Amino acid sequence: MLGELMNIPTDTLIDMLYIILAAEFAITATDAEEIDQIQRELQRRGEEQRWSLQTVN
């Protein structure tokens, strides 16, 4: 699933995470794995943005 996440817009990933966490049912092992993968992809994107904002003197 992680490879597929790279093609999903960030806003959609956040929505997916919210839907999983907002469910009235207990979180399953599959849900936990998906949450972990979404979180890692969002962190990777955050790291890329930090690098792109730096300037070289």
C-alpha positions, -999 to 999 in steps of 0.1 A, spaced: 0 0 0 29 24 7 38 27 -29 3 36 -38 3 64 -12 29 83 -31 4 91 -58 -24 103 -34 -26 141 -26 -17 151 9 -52 164 17 -66 130 7 -42 112 30 -52 133 59 -89 126 51 -81 89 50 -64 91 84 -93 110 98 -119 84 85 -99 55 100 -96 72 134 -132 86 135 -148 52 131 -169 41 160 -154 7 160 -122 -5 175 -91 -1 154 -80 -34 138 -45 -46 131 -51 -37 94 -62 -2 104 -31 3 125 -9 -8 96 -26 16 73 -23 45 99 14 37 102 19 38 64 -1 70 60 19 86 88 52 76 73 42 90 39 31 123 54 64 126 74 83 119 42 65 146 24 71 170 53 109 163 51 109 169 13 92 203 19 117 214 44 146 206 20 129 225 -8 125 256 13 161 260 22 184 284 2 220 281 -6 243 312 -2 
